[in-house]
Amino acid sequence: MGMLAEFKEFAVRGNVIDLAVGVVIGASFGRIVTALVDKVIMPPLGMLIGGVDFADWGITLREATVDTVTGEEVPEVFIALGEFFNTIVQFTIVAFAIFLVIRFINRLKRKQAQAPEAEKPAESSEEVKLLREIRDALKRPGAPPL
């Protein structure tokens, strides 16, 4: 089997396709959560705290300067705590959403596991089995009439 045929067999497996769909949906969900945190949750939270924009919140360790010898700009050293805080909120939302999905799936699995047990007919007694055999024998062509 050639490498191309092996790759085709690998790529069309259900698990690989499911994984690809999951990655695409996960990336889209990540963008939705980012927009939710950055544009919906953080602005009111910043307003409540005193007009702080969390995206710009941080600690400047060194201001930007211009090197007098070369004339090049030396960028500032900045710890972006606001972006870190936004990322923590995004992670919490994603983790909670995944928890809810897994919880829902586990409930469905439990219901499916319980359903077949409830649908099983009760085991027939020996008398019922014998009566069924007699009934079936009488239904066959050429059976003696009652």
Secondary structure, DSSP 8 states (H G I E B T S, - for coil): --HHHHHHHHHTSHHHHHHHHHHHHHHHHHHHHHHIIIIIIHHHHHHHHTS--GGG--EEEE--EE-TTT--EE--EEE-HHHHHHHHHHHHHHHHHHHHHHHHHHHHHHHHHHHHHHHS-----HHHHHHHHHHHHHHSTT----
